[in-house]
Structures are given as structure tokens and as C-alpha cells.
Amino acid sequence: MKRRRRTEILINGSQKTLDDMAHCIKDNYQVKVIQEPESGLVMMKVRETSQQSLFYPGEVLVTECKVQIEGRIGIGIVTEDQTELAYNLAVIDAAYEAKLPETMAWKLLLENEEKVIQEQRAAANRSILKTKVNFETMDV
């Protein structure tokens, strides 16, 4: 599973799942903090749809953390001031980079979490579409 997909699942999924995964690693391995969770600003990049050009509408507050497990570095970056989330993401990322045995069991867990997220989004979309107006049927 690629880092981007894994991170999206962890951020959008259950906080308990994320905490359990991070605690599993923290309890069994030495986690060296390279960069404490700290806030910063990042320029937000957006692609304009008609001309496909890039522009920067403004800055976004992020929290970034870096840790090391068994010689491998993990990074956690999230929007807003979420120090614990950034730290846990960095621990899980480092665990994957170090190819720790615990990560093999997480694939199914993350895939199940992804299904739950997709079902929640589909339910939200259905709820929104119930109020959609079809203007073609409004002709007199």
C-alpha cells in the first residue's frame, strides 16, 4: 500500500485504529524523535481548471513531526494544530519504512477502514443528492 493512500485512510478513519497501531509500535520499539511536533505554514497549491495553470490561494497551518525507528525515518504532516496525530502518523510511517513485522497485519485492517470511509462518504452523498433539484422537469 502506498504512503499517500495509507495516510489518507489513517487521517480520515477511526482515531482508535490509528492510536492502537501507533501504541503497538511504541510499546515494542524504541522511537527516537528527530523533530518534535511543531506548527508551520505551507503554501496551498491549486490547479486552475480552464487553463491548467497553478496558483497559490494562501497558506495552510500544518503540524509536522519526524521520528526514527531502527534507523528509518517516518514523517507525519497534518493540517491544523494536531500534535498527537502528527506524531502517531510519523511512528506508523517509520514502522512501514523499517518494514517491521507488525505492518504486515495492518494491510487488511487499513483496507477495512477504507471501506468504512467509502461507505460513510457514499451515505453523505446520497443524503445530499436527495435534495438535488432536476431543472429539466420544471419546464412548464
N, CA, C and O atoms as CSV, one atom per row, in Angstrom:
chain,resi,resn,atom,element,x,y,z
A,1,MET,N,N,0.844,-1.169,0.000
A,1,MET,CA,C,0.000,0.000,0.000
A,1,MET,C,C,0.898,1.243,0.000
A,1,MET,O,O,1.850,1.341,0.773
A,2,LYS,N,N,0.574,2.170,-0.870
A,2,LYS,CA,C,1.387,3.377,-0.992
A,2,LYS,C,C,1.162,4.312,0.193
A,2,LYS,O,O,0.113,4.291,0.836
A,3,ARG,N,N,2.184,5.135,0.462
A,3,ARG,CA,C,2.171,6.040,1.617
A,3,ARG,C,C,0.979,6.995,1.576
A,3,ARG,O,O,0.323,7.211,2.595
A,4,ARG,N,N,0.701,7.558,0.421
A,4,ARG,CA,C,-0.382,8.542,0.325
A,4,ARG,C,C,-1.740,7.921,0.689
A,4,ARG,O,O,-2.507,8.492,1.463
A,5,ARG,N,N,-2.016,6.758,0.123
A,5,ARG,CA,C,-3.285,6.074,0.395
A,5,ARG,C,C,-3.378,5.704,1.877
A,5,ARG,O,O,-4.415,5.901,2.510
A,6,ARG,N,N,-2.289,5.168,2.420
A,6,ARG,CA,C,-2.254,4.774,3.824
A,6,ARG,C,C,-2.507,5.975,4.735
A,6,ARG,O,O,-3.268,5.879,5.698
A,7,THR,N,N,-1.873,7.093,4.432
A,7,THR,CA,C,-2.031,8.293,5.257
A,7,THR,C,C,-3.450,8.834,5.185
A,7,THR,O,O,-4.003,9.248,6.204
A,8,GLU,N,N,-4.046,8.837,4.006
A,8,GLU,CA,C,-5.427,9.306,3.866
A,8,GLU,C,C,-6.382,8.445,4.689
A,8,GLU,O,O,-7.301,8.960,5.325
A,9,ILE,N,N,-6.159,7.141,4.672
A,9,ILE,CA,C,-7.008,6.245,5.458
A,9,ILE,C,C,-6.847,6.533,6.946
A,9,ILE,O,O,-7.831,6.602,7.683
A,10,LEU,N,N,-5.607,6.699,7.380
A,10,LEU,CA,C,-5.358,6.939,8.801
A,10,LEU,C,C,-5.927,8.272,9.269
A,10,LEU,O,O,-6.441,8.367,10.383
A,11,ILE,N,N,-5.843,9.293,8.439
A,11,ILE,CA,C,-6.353,10.610,8.823
A,11,ILE,C,C,-7.881,10.633,8.828
A,11,ILE,O,O,-8.493,11.181,9.745
A,12,ASN,N,N,-8.492,10.040,7.810
A,12,ASN,CA,C,-9.956,10.085,7.678
A,12,ASN,C,C,-10.670,8.983,8.448
A,12,ASN,O,O,-11.882,9.057,8.654
A,13,GLY,N,N,-9.942,7.976,8.868
A,13,GLY,CA,C,-10.557,6.829,9.524
A,13,GLY,C,C,-10.715,7.010,11.021
A,13,GLY,O,O,-10.692,8.125,11.542
A,14,SER,N,N,-10.874,5.901,11.687
A,14,SER,CA,C,-11.106,5.874,13.132
A,14,SER,C,C,-9.839,6.292,13.887
A,14,SER,O,O,-8.745,5.799,13.617
A,15,GLN,N,N,-10.015,7.201,14.827
A,15,GLN,CA,C,-8.888,7.653,15.656
A,15,GLN,C,C,-8.379,6.505,16.520
A,15,GLN,O,O,-7.183,6.428,16.803
A,16,LYS,N,N,-9.269,5.619,16.939
A,16,LYS,CA,C,-8.875,4.488,17.776
A,16,LYS,C,C,-7.947,3.547,17.012
A,16,LYS,O,O,-6.968,3.057,17.574
A,17,THR,N,N,-8.241,3.291,15.754
A,17,THR,CA,C,-7.386,2.426,14.933
A,17,THR,C,C,-5.983,3.013,14.828
A,17,THR,O,O,-4.993,2.301,14.998
A,18,LEU,N,N,-5.900,4.301,14.552
A,18,LEU,CA,C,-4.615,4.989,14.448
A,18,LEU,C,C,-3.848,4.897,15.767
A,18,LEU,O,O,-2.658,4.580,15.772
A,19,ASP,N,N,-4.520,5.173,16.878
A,19,ASP,CA,C,-3.862,5.118,18.193
A,19,ASP,C,C,-3.376,3.712,18.521
A,19,ASP,O,O,-2.271,3.543,19.037
A,20,ASP,N,N,-4.189,2.707,18.227
A,20,ASP,CA,C,-3.808,1.317,18.509
A,20,ASP,C,C,-2.570,0.909,17.707
A,20,ASP,O,O,-1.672,0.249,18.231
A,21,MET,N,N,-2.531,1.305,16.442
A,21,MET,CA,C,-1.385,0.967,15.597
A,21,MET,C,C,-0.113,1.635,16.116
A,21,MET,O,O,0.939,0.999,16.185
A,22,ALA,N,N,-0.204,2.900,16.475
A,22,ALA,CA,C,0.960,3.633,16.965
A,22,ALA,C,C,1.429,3.071,18.308
A,22,ALA,O,O,2.632,2.924,18.525
A,23,HIS,N,N,0.493,2.755,19.216
A,23,HIS,CA,C,0.870,2.205,20.520
A,23,HIS,C,C,1.529,0.842,20.376
A,23,HIS,O,O,2.432,0.511,21.146
A,24,CYS,N,N,1.099,0.054,19.412
A,24,CYS,CA,C,1.710,-1.248,19.153
A,24,CYS,C,C,3.201,-1.085,18.858
A,24,CYS,O,O,4.016,-1.872,19.336
A,25,ILE,N,N,3.553,-0.085,18.087
A,25,ILE,CA,C,4.954,0.163,17.740
A,25,ILE,C,C,5.692,0.795,18.906
A,25,ILE,O,O,6.809,0.387,19.223
A,26,LYS,N,N,5.082,1.792,19.552
A,26,LYS,CA,C,5.749,2.492,20.665
A,26,LYS,C,C,6.043,1.548,21.829
A,26,LYS,O,O,7.038,1.728,22.532
A,27,ASP,N,N,5.188,0.540,22.040
A,27,ASP,CA,C,5.385,-0.394,23.142
A,27,ASP,C,C,6.499,-1.400,22.864
A,27,ASP,O,O,7.105,-1.918,23.802
A,28,ASN,N,N,6.776,-1.685,21.593
A,28,ASN,CA,C,7.720,-2.748,21.241
A,28,ASN,C,C,9.049,-2.259,20.677
A,28,ASN,O,O,9.992,-3.044,20.580
A,29,TYR,N,N,9.149,-0.993,20.306
A,29,TYR,CA,C,10.368,-0.483,19.686
A,29,TYR,C,C,10.740,0.858,20.297
A,29,TYR,O,O,9.902,1.567,20.854
A,30,GLN,N,N,12.026,1.186,20.177
A,30,GLN,CA,C,12.486,2.489,20.638
A,30,GLN,C,C,12.203,3.512,19.548
A,30,GLN,O,O,12.654,3.361,18.412
A,31,VAL,N,N,11.464,4.542,19.895
A,31,VAL,CA,C,11.120,5.602,18.952
A,31,VAL,C,C,11.948,6.831,19.310
A,31,VAL,O,O,11.816,7.388,20.400
A,32,LYS,N,N,12.798,7.240,18.384
A,32,LYS,CA,C,13.633,8.431,18.596
A,32,LYS,C,C,12.983,9.601,17.858
A,32,LYS,O,O,12.780,9.547,16.645
A,33,VAL,N,N,12.661,10.650,18.600
A,33,VAL,CA,C,12.033,11.823,17.995
A,33,VAL,C,C,13.128,12.701,17.397
A,33,VAL,O,O,13.996,13.197,18.115
A,34,ILE,N,N,13.082,12.890,16.084
A,34,ILE,CA,C,14.043,13.751,15.388
A,34,ILE,C,C,13.561,15.194,15.415
A,34,ILE,O,O,14.335,16.120,15.660
A,35,GLN,N,N,12.270,15.367,15.159
A,35,GLN,CA,C,11.659,16.703,15.186
A,35,GLN,C,C,10.357,16.604,15.955
A,35,GLN,O,O,9.429,15.914,15.532
A,36,GLU,N,N,10.286,17.288,17.073
A,36,GLU,CA,C,9.055,17.323,17.868
A,36,GLU,C,C,7.920,17.878,17.009
A,36,GLU,O,O,8.171,18.665,16.096
A,37,PRO,N,N,6.672,17.479,17.285
A,37,PRO,CA,C,5.553,18.057,16.529
A,37,PRO,C,C,5.549,19.576,16.664
A,37,PRO,O,O,5.463,20.109,17.770
A,38,GLU,N,N,5.642,20.258,15.544
A,38,GLU,CA,C,5.641,21.719,15.571
A,38,GLU,C,C,4.796,22.261,14.432
A,38,GLU,O,O,4.652,21.639,13.380
A,39,SER,N,N,4.251,23.427,14.673
A,39,SER,CA,C,3.377,24.067,13.694
A,39,SER,C,C,4.192,24.847,12.683
A,39,SER,O,O,5.297,25.311,12.968
A,40,GLY,N,N,3.623,24.982,11.496
A,40,GLY,CA,C,4.249,25.762,10.439
A,40,GLY,C,C,3.204,26.137,9.404
A,40,GLY,O,O,2.051,25.713,9.483
A,41,LEU,N,N,3.615,26.925,8.447
A,41,LEU,CA,C,2.725,27.333,7.363
A,41,LEU,C,C,3.237,26.769,6.042
A,41,LEU,O,O,4.441,26.749,5.785
A,42,VAL,N,N,2.316,26.316,5.222
A,42,VAL,CA,C,2.642,25.759,3.916
A,42,VAL,C,C,1.777,26.458,2.877
A,42,VAL,O,O,0.584,26.671,3.093
A,43,MET,N,N,2.381,26.812,1.757
A,43,MET,CA,C,1.607,27.414,0.667
A,43,MET,C,C,0.719,26.349,0.032
A,43,MET,O,O,1.189,25.266,-0.318
A,44,MET,N,N,-0.558,26.661,-0.114
A,44,MET,CA,C,-1.511,25.756,-0.726
A,44,MET,C,C,-1.466,25.959,-2.239
A,44,MET,O,O,-1.552,27.088,-2.722
A,45,LYS,N,N,-1.329,24.857,-2.985
A,45,LYS,CA,C,-1.226,24.920,-4.432
A,45,LYS,C,C,-2.508,24.362,-5.049
A,45,LYS,O,O,-2.968,23.288,-4.661
A,46,VAL,N,N,-3.081,25.084,-6.003
A,46,VAL,CA,C,-4.320,24.673,-6.657
A,46,VAL,C,C,-4.134,24.812,-8.165
A,46,VAL,O,O,-3.501,25.755,-8.638
A,47,ARG,N,N,-4.698,23.854,-8.921
A,47,ARG,CA,C,-4.642,23.930,-10.373
A,47,ARG,C,C,-5.935,24.537,-10.891
A,47,ARG,O,O,-7.025,24.036,-10.614
A,48,GLU,N,N,-5.804,25.605,-11.633
A,48,GLU,CA,C,-6.950,26.279,-12.248
A,48,GLU,C,C,-7.427,25.410,-13.400
A,48,GLU,O,O,-6.620,24.991,-14.230
A,49,THR,N,N,-8.722,25.132,-13.465
A,49,THR,CA,C,-9.228,24.099,-14.376
A,49,THR,C,C,-9.259,24.502,-15.848
A,49,THR,O,O,-9.016,23.652,-16.705
A,50,SER,N,N,-9.542,25.737,-16.172
A,50,SER,CA,C,-9.695,26.086,-17.592
A,50,SER,C,C,-8.361,26.170,-18.327
A,50,SER,O,O,-8.244,25.682,-19.451
A,51,GLN,N,N,-7.355,26.785,-17.706
A,51,GLN,CA,C,-6.059,26.916,-18.373
A,51,GLN,C,C,-5.021,25.952,-17.813
A,51,GLN,O,O,-3.883,25.946,-18.283
A,52,GLN,N,N,-5.372,25.151,-16.841
A,52,GLN,CA,C,-4.484,24.183,-16.218
A,52,GLN,C,C,-3.222,24.822,-15.630
A,52,GLN,O,O,-2.163,24.195,-15.604
A,53,SER,N,N,-3.333,26.054,-15.166
A,53,SER,CA,C,-2.185,26.725,-14.565
A,53,SER,C,C,-2.268,26.624,-13.041
A,53,SER,O,O,-3.354,26.494,-12.475
A,54,LEU,N,N,-1.112,26.684,-12.389
A,54,LEU,CA,C,-1.055,26.611,-10.940
A,54,LEU,C,C,-1.120,27.999,-10.332
A,54,LEU,O,O,-0.569,28.958,-10.872
A,55,PHE,N,N,-1.805,28.091,-9.198
A,55,PHE,CA,C,-1.755,29.329,-8.437
A,55,PHE,C,C,-1.830,28.983,-6.954
A,55,PHE,O,O,-2.219,27.876,-6.580
A,56,TYR,N,N,-1.459,29.934,-6.126
A,56,TYR,CA,C,-1.359,29.728,-4.690
A,56,TYR,C,C,-2.346,30.648,-3.977
A,56,TYR,O,O,-2.074,31.839,-3.821
A,57,PRO,N,N,-3.494,30.113,-3.539
A,57,PRO,CA,C,-4.507,30.965,-2.919
A,57,PRO,C,C,-4.171,31.421,-1.498
A,57,PRO,O,O,-4.772,32.374,-1.003
A,58,GLY,N,N,-3.230,30.765,-0.842
A,58,GLY,CA,C,-2.878,31.190,0.511
A,58,GLY,C,C,-2.098,30.128,1.250
A,58,GLY,O,O,-1.650,29.143,0.664
A,59,GLU,N,N,-1.942,30.341,2.549
A,59,GLU,CA,C,-1.182,29.431,3.384
A,59,GLU,C,C,-2.109,28.589,4.260
A,59,GLU,O,O,-3.229,28.990,4.577
A,60,VAL,N,N,-1.612,27.413,4.642
A,60,VAL,CA,C,-2.357,26.493,5.492
A,60,VAL,C,C,-1.496,26.163,6.706
A,60,VAL,O,O,-0.302,25.897,6.571
A,61,LEU,N,N,-2.102,26.181,7.892
A,61,LEU,CA,C,-1.402,25.794,9.113
A,61,LEU,C,C,-1.259,24.276,9.144
A,61,LEU,O,O,-2.249,23.563,8.982
A,62,VAL,N,N,-0.044,23.772,9.352
A,62,VAL,CA,C,0.211,22.338,9.430
A,62,VAL,C,C,1.012,22.025,10.694
A,62,VAL,O,O,1.671,22.896,11.261
A,63,THR,N,N,0.941,20.776,11.118
A,63,THR,CA,C,1.772,20.266,12.194
A,63,THR,C,C,2.626,19.150,11.602
A,63,THR,O,O,2.111,18.246,10.944
A,64,GLU,N,N,3.937,19.219,11.840
A,64,GLU,CA,C,4.879,18.266,11.254
A,64,GLU,C,C,5.700,17.614,12.355
A,64,GLU,O,O,6.073,18.262,13.333
A,65,CYS,N,N,5.978,16.318,12.188
A,65,CYS,CA,C,6.776,15.571,13.145
A,65,CYS,C,C,7.624,14.547,12.393
A,65,CYS,O,O,7.186,13.991,11.386
A,66,LYS,N,N,8.844,14.300,12.887
A,66,LYS,CA,C,9.720,13.278,12.305
A,66,LYS,C,C,10.248,12.406,13.427
A,66,LYS,O,O,10.692,12.905,14.461
A,67,VAL,N,N,10.196,11.088,13.213
A,67,VAL,CA,C,10.729,10.138,14.183
A,67,VAL,C,C,11.596,9.112,13.460
A,67,VAL,O,O,11.569,8.996,12.235
A,68,GLN,N,N,12.368,8.372,14.260
A,68,GLN,CA,C,13.231,7.340,13.705
A,68,GLN,C,C,13.031,6.050,14.485
A,68,GLN,O,O,13.048,6.043,15.716
A,69,ILE,N,N,12.843,4.964,13.753
A,69,ILE,CA,C,12.720,3.631,14.337
A,69,ILE,C,C,13.651,2.712,13.569
A,69,ILE,O,O,13.547,2.585,12.350
A,70,GLU,N,N,14.559,2.074,14.288
A,70,GLU,CA,C,15.521,1.148,13.699
A,70,GLU,C,C,16.217,1.738,12.468
A,70,GLU,O,O,16.373,1.063,11.450
A,71,GLY,N,N,16.626,2.989,12.574
A,71,GLY,CA,C,17.388,3.625,11.505
A,71,GLY,C,C,16.558,4.180,10.368
A,71,GLY,O,O,17.115,4.755,9.433
A,72,ARG,N,N,15.258,4.028,10.414
A,72,ARG,CA,C,14.382,4.530,9.343
A,72,ARG,C,C,13.577,5.712,9.839
A,72,ARG,O,O,13.101,5.722,10.975
A,73,ILE,N,N,13.427,6.711,8.981
A,73,ILE,CA,C,12.730,7.941,9.367
A,73,ILE,C,C,11.282,7.900,8.884
A,73,ILE,O,O,10.996,7.469,7.767
A,74,GLY,N,N,10.385,8.352,9.742
A,74,GLY,CA,C,8.975,8.481,9.411
A,74,GLY,C,C,8.538,9.924,9.587
A,74,GLY,O,O,9.003,10.620,10.489
A,75,ILE,N,N,7.643,10.366,8.717
A,75,ILE,CA,C,7.175,11.746,8.728
A,75,ILE,C,C,5.663,11.760,8.888
A,75,ILE,O,O,4.951,10.955,8.287
A,76,GLY,N,N,5.189,12.684,9.704
A,76,GLY,CA,C,3.755,12.898,9.865
A,76,GLY,C,C,3.445,14.373,9.692
A,76,GLY,O,O,3.938,15.207,10.450
A,77,ILE,N,N,2.629,14.699,8.696
A,77,ILE,CA,C,2.224,16.085,8.450
A,77,ILE,C,C,0.710,16.115,8.326
A,77,ILE,O,O,0.126,15.382,7.528
A,78,VAL,N,N,0.077,16.979,9.131
A,78,VAL,CA,C,-1.373,17.129,9.089
A,78,VAL,C,C,-1.738,18.601,9.147
A,78,VAL,O,O,-0.960,19.425,9.628
A,79,THR,N,N,-2.923,18.924,8.655
A,79,THR,CA,C,-3.387,20.305,8.727
A,79,THR,C,C,-3.815,20.628,10.156
A,79,THR,O,O,-4.149,19.739,10.939
A,80,GLU,N,N,-3.797,21.901,10.469
A,80,GLU,CA,C,-4.192,22.436,11.768
A,80,GLU,C,C,-3.202,22.025,12.859
A,80,GLU,O,O,-2.160,21.436,12.571
A,81,ASP,N,N,-3.533,22.338,14.099
A,81,ASP,CA,C,-2.664,22.053,15.230
A,81,ASP,C,C,-3.075,20.718,15.846
A,81,ASP,O,O,-3.901,20.677,16.758
A,82,GLN,N,N,-2.499,19.630,15.346
A,82,GLN,CA,C,-2.835,18.282,15.800
A,82,GLN,C,C,-1.536,17.530,16.100
A,82,GLN,O,O,-1.104,16.689,15.313
A,83,THR,N,N,-0.920,17.838,17.238
A,83,THR,CA,C,0.400,17.290,17.544
A,83,THR,C,C,0.382,15.776,17.725
A,83,THR,O,O,1.266,15.087,17.216
A,84,GLU,N,N,-0.600,15.250,18.433
A,84,GLU,CA,C,-0.661,13.806,18.681
A,84,GLU,C,C,-0.865,13.034,17.376
A,84,GLU,O,O,-0.243,11.993,17.165
A,85,LEU,N,N,-1.726,13.537,16.511
A,85,LEU,CA,C,-1.970,12.884,15.223
A,85,LEU,C,C,-0.703,12.884,14.371
A,85,LEU,O,O,-0.365,11.863,13.770
A,86,ALA,N,N,-0.005,14.004,14.310
A,86,ALA,CA,C,1.234,14.086,13.521
A,86,ALA,C,C,2.275,13.108,14.060
A,86,ALA,O,O,2.963,12.444,13.285
A,87,TYR,N,N,2.394,13.017,15.385
A,87,TYR,CA,C,3.356,12.094,15.991
A,87,TYR,C,C,3.005,10.649,15.670
A,87,TYR,O,O,3.879,9.877,15.277
A,88,ASN,N,N,1.735,10.269,15.832
A,88,ASN,CA,C,1.325,8.892,15.548
A,88,ASN,C,C,1.508,8.540,14.079
A,88,ASN,O,O,1.918,7.424,13.757
A,89,LEU,N,N,1.208,9.479,13.185
A,89,LEU,CA,C,1.434,9.226,11.755
A,89,LEU,C,C,2.912,9.007,11.465
A,89,LEU,O,O,3.266,8.147,10.658
A,90,ALA,N,N,3.777,9.780,12.119
A,90,ALA,CA,C,5.223,9.619,11.918
A,90,ALA,C,C,5.691,8.257,12.416
A,90,ALA,O,O,6.525,7.618,11.775
A,91,VAL,N,N,5.163,7.806,13.552
A,91,VAL,CA,C,5.534,6.495,14.095
A,91,VAL,C,C,5.114,5.382,13.136
A,91,VAL,O,O,5.893,4.468,12.864
A,92,ILE,N,N,3.903,5.458,12.630
A,92,ILE,CA,C,3.409,4.429,11.708
A,92,ILE,C,C,4.189,4.464,10.403
A,92,ILE,O,O,4.504,3.413,9.844
A,93,ASP,N,N,4.506,5.661,9.909
A,93,ASP,CA,C,5.288,5.786,8.681
A,93,ASP,C,C,6.680,5.183,8.869
A,93,ASP,O,O,7.169,4.476,7.989
A,94,ALA,N,N,7.313,5.453,9.995
A,94,ALA,CA,C,8.633,4.885,10.269
A,94,ALA,C,C,8.564,3.360,10.376
A,94,ALA,O,O,9.479,2.665,9.934
A,95,ALA,N,N,7.492,2.845,10.958
A,95,ALA,CA,C,7.317,1.396,11.066
A,95,ALA,C,C,7.241,0.759,9.679
A,95,ALA,O,O,7.828,-0.297,9.444
A,96,TYR,N,N,6.517,1.406,8.763
A,96,TYR,CA,C,6.442,0.894,7.391
A,96,TYR,C,C,7.791,1.009,6.693
A,96,TYR,O,O,8.196,0.097,5.972
A,97,GLU,N,N,8.488,2.120,6.901
A,97,GLU,CA,C,9.800,2.302,6.270
A,97,GLU,C,C,10.799,1.255,6.769
A,97,GLU,O,O,11.646,0.792,6.006
A,98,ALA,N,N,10.698,0.880,8.059
A,98,ALA,CA,C,11.596,-0.119,8.641
A,98,ALA,C,C,11.129,-1.545,8.340
A,98,ALA,O,O,11.804,-2.512,8.694
A,99,LYS,N,N,9.973,-1.669,7.686
A,99,LYS,CA,C,9.403,-2.977,7.339
A,99,LYS,C,C,9.275,-3.884,8.580
A,99,LYS,O,O,9.673,-5.048,8.564
A,100,LEU,N,N,8.715,-3.318,9.636
A,100,LEU,CA,C,8.511,-4.073,10.865
A,100,LEU,C,C,7.435,-5.132,10.654
A,100,LEU,O,O,6.509,-4.919,9.872
A,101,PRO,N,N,7.542,-6.273,11.342
A,101,PRO,CA,C,6.572,-7.363,11.129
A,101,PRO,C,C,5.131,-6.977,11.438
A,101,PRO,O,O,4.206,-7.529,10.841
A,102,GLU,N,N,4.924,-6.044,12.356
A,102,GLU,CA,C,3.563,-5.631,12.710
A,102,GLU,C,C,2.829,-5.016,11.525
A,102,GLU,O,O,1.603,-5.096,11.446
A,103,THR,N,N,3.558,-4.411,10.617
A,103,THR,CA,C,2.930,-3.723,9.487
A,103,THR,C,C,2.264,-4.689,8.515
A,103,THR,O,O,1.353,-4.300,7.785
A,104,MET,N,N,2.705,-5.934,8.496
A,104,MET,CA,C,2.108,-6.920,7.583
A,104,MET,C,C,0.647,-7.177,7.941
A,104,MET,O,O,-0.181,-7.392,7.056
A,105,ALA,N,N,0.331,-7.156,9.221
A,105,ALA,CA,C,-1.044,-7.421,9.669
A,105,ALA,C,C,-1.945,-6.214,9.475
A,105,ALA,O,O,-3.168,-6.343,9.542
A,106,TRP,N,N,-1.374,-5.061,9.239
A,106,TRP,CA,C,-2.162,-3.838,9.133
A,106,TRP,C,C,-2.827,-3.658,7.780
A,106,TRP,O,O,-3.760,-2.865,7.660
A,107,LYS,N,N,-2.375,-4.371,6.761
A,107,LYS,CA,C,-2.920,-4.166,5.409
A,107,LYS,C,C,-4.428,-4.420,5.392
A,107,LYS,O,O,-5.187,-3.596,4.883
A,108,LEU,N,N,-4.857,-5.529,5.932
A,108,LEU,CA,C,-6.283,-5.864,5.961
A,108,LEU,C,C,-7.057,-4.868,6.825
A,108,LEU,O,O,-8.166,-4.465,6.475
A,109,LEU,N,N,-6.470,-4.480,7.943
A,109,LEU,CA,C,-7.093,-3.505,8.834
A,109,LEU,C,C,-7.322,-2.174,8.110
A,109,LEU,O,O,-8.396,-1.582,8.217
A,110,LEU,N,N,-6.314,-1.712,7.377
A,110,LEU,CA,C,-6.440,-0.453,6.642
A,110,LEU,C,C,-7.438,-0.559,5.489
A,110,LEU,O,O,-8.174,0.389,5.219
A,111,GLU,N,N,-7.466,-1.695,4.815
A,111,GLU,CA,C,-8.430,-1.884,3.730
A,111,GLU,C,C,-9.857,-1.882,4.259
A,111,GLU,O,O,-10.751,-1.326,3.622
A,112,ASN,N,N,-10.082,-2.496,5.416
A,112,ASN,CA,C,-11.415,-2.474,6.033
A,112,ASN,C,C,-11.801,-1.058,6.445
A,112,ASN,O,O,-12.949,-0.644,6.278
A,113,GLU,N,N,-10.839,-0.324,6.982
A,113,GLU,CA,C,-11.080,1.057,7.385
A,113,GLU,C,C,-11.414,1.910,6.161
A,113,GLU,O,O,-12.257,2.804,6.231
A,114,GLU,N,N,-10.747,1.627,5.040
A,114,GLU,CA,C,-11.013,2.361,3.798
A,114,GLU,C,C,-12.437,2.100,3.312
A,114,GLU,O,O,-13.096,3.015,2.818
A,115,LYS,N,N,-12.915,0.874,3.444
A,115,LYS,CA,C,-14.290,0.546,3.056
A,115,LYS,C,C,-15.298,1.307,3.907
A,115,LYS,O,O,-16.306,1.796,3.395
A,116,VAL,N,N,-15.028,1.407,5.199
A,116,VAL,CA,C,-15.914,2.152,6.097
A,116,VAL,C,C,-15.962,3.622,5.694
A,116,VAL,O,O,-17.035,4.225,5.676
A,117,ILE,N,N,-14.802,4.204,5.370
A,117,ILE,CA,C,-14.736,5.604,4.945
A,117,ILE,C,C,-15.533,5.802,3.660
A,117,ILE,O,O,-16.281,6.772,3.535
A,118,GLN,N,N,-15.377,4.883,2.699
A,118,GLN,CA,C,-16.107,4.985,1.436
A,118,GLN,C,C,-17.611,4.870,1.655
A,118,GLN,O,O,-18.381,5.573,1.001
A,119,GLU,N,N,-18.042,3.999,2.560
A,119,GLU,CA,C,-19.466,3.861,2.857
A,119,GLU,C,C,-20.010,5.136,3.501
A,119,GLU,O,O,-21.122,5.561,3.191
A,120,GLN,N,N,-19.234,5.742,4.390
A,120,GLN,CA,C,-19.666,6.990,5.026
A,120,GLN,C,C,-19.791,8.111,3.996
A,120,GLN,O,O,-20.740,8.894,4.033
A,121,ARG,N,N,-18.840,8.181,3.090
A,121,ARG,CA,C,-18.894,9.206,2.043
A,121,ARG,C,C,-20.071,8.969,1.107
A,121,ARG,O,O,-20.738,9.917,0.694
A,122,ALA,N,N,-20.329,7.704,0.770
A,122,ALA,CA,C,-21.453,7.385,-0.101
A,122,ALA,C,C,-22.778,7.748,0.571
A,122,ALA,O,O,-23.690,8.261,-0.078
A,123,ALA,N,N,-22.878,7.481,1.862
A,123,ALA,CA,C,-24.095,7.838,2.597
A,123,ALA,C,C,-24.277,9.352,2.642
A,123,ALA,O,O,-25.397,9.845,2.508
A,124,ALA,N,N,-23.199,10.081,2.828
A,124,ALA,CA,C,-23.276,11.548,2.830
A,124,ALA,C,C,-23.690,12.062,1.459
A,124,ALA,O,O,-24.496,12.987,1.359
A,125,ASN,N,N,-23.139,11.464,0.398
A,125,ASN,CA,C,-23.507,11.871,-0.971
A,125,ASN,C,C,-24.975,11.578,-1.255
A,125,ASN,O,O,-25.665,12.395,-1.864
A,126,ARG,N,N,-25.459,10.408,-0.812
A,126,ARG,CA,C,-26.877,10.081,-1.007
A,126,ARG,C,C,-27.760,11.077,-0.285
A,126,ARG,O,O,-28.801,11.486,-0.801
A,127,SER,N,N,-27.350,11.463,0.897
A,127,SER,CA,C,-28.108,12.439,1.681
A,127,SER,C,C,-28.175,13.787,0.956
A,127,SER,O,O,-29.221,14.436,0.939
A,128,ILE,N,N,-27.079,14.192,0.374
A,128,ILE,CA,C,-27.038,15.460,-0.364
A,128,ILE,C,C,-27.867,15.368,-1.640
A,128,ILE,O,O,-28.590,16.303,-1.983
A,129,LEU,N,N,-27.762,14.240,-2.345
A,129,LEU,CA,C,-28.470,14.091,-3.615
A,129,LEU,C,C,-29.987,14.013,-3.447
A,129,LEU,O,O,-30.718,14.232,-4.413
A,130,LYS,N,N,-30.476,13.708,-2.248
A,130,LYS,CA,C,-31.919,13.690,-2.004
A,130,LYS,C,C,-32.526,15.071,-2.199
A,130,LYS,O,O,-33.699,15.196,-2.552
A,131,THR,N,N,-31.735,16.098,-1.970
A,131,THR,CA,C,-32.241,17.469,-2.075
A,131,THR,C,C,-31.947,18.091,-3.438
A,131,THR,O,O,-32.277,19.254,-3.670
A,132,LYS,N,N,-31.332,17.330,-4.337
A,132,LYS,CA,C,-30.978,17.848,-5.655
A,132,LYS,C,C,-32.242,18.108,-6.481
A,132,LYS,O,O,-33.175,17.306,-6.493
A,133,VAL,N,N,-32.242,19.224,-7.152
A,133,VAL,CA,C,-33.387,19.599,-7.978
A,133,VAL,C,C,-33.053,19.292,-9.431
A,133,VAL,O,O,-31.977,19.637,-9.919
A,134,ASN,N,N,-33.987,18.639,-10.115
A,134,ASN,CA,C,-33.811,18.378,-11.536
A,134,ASN,C,C,-34.559,19.472,-12.291
A,134,ASN,O,O,-35.789,19.460,-12.351
A,135,PHE,N,N,-33.826,20.408,-12.861
A,135,PHE,CA,C,-34.428,21.565,-13.514
A,135,PHE,C,C,-35.079,21.215,-14.838
A,135,PHE,O,O,-35.899,21.987,-15.335
A,136,GLU,N,N,-34.740,20.078,-15.424
A,136,GLU,CA,C,-35.353,19.677,-16.670
A,136,GLU,C,C,-36.835,19.348,-16.498
A,136,GLU,O,O,-37.611,19.516,-17.439
A,137,THR,N,N,-37.234,18.891,-15.341
A,137,THR,CA,C,-38.626,18.553,-15.092
A,137,THR,C,C,-39.453,19.746,-14.649
A,137,THR,O,O,-40.657,19.627,-14.426
A,138,MET,N,N,-38.800,20.905,-14.521
A,138,MET,CA,C,-39.528,22.091,-14.074
A,138,MET,C,C,-40.081,22.911,-15.229
A,138,MET,O,O,-40.695,23.956,-15.015
A,139,ASP,N,N,-39.863,22.434,-16.471
A,139,ASP,CA,C,-40.400,23.156,-17.631
A,139,ASP,C,C,-41.922,23.184,-17.563
A,139,ASP,O,O,-42.558,22.219,-17.139
A,140,VAL,N,N,-42.497,24.319,-17.992
A,140,VAL,CA,C,-43.951,24.457,-17.960
A,140,VAL,C,C,-44.516,24.251,-19.337
A,140,VAL,O,O,-45.731,24.326,-19.524
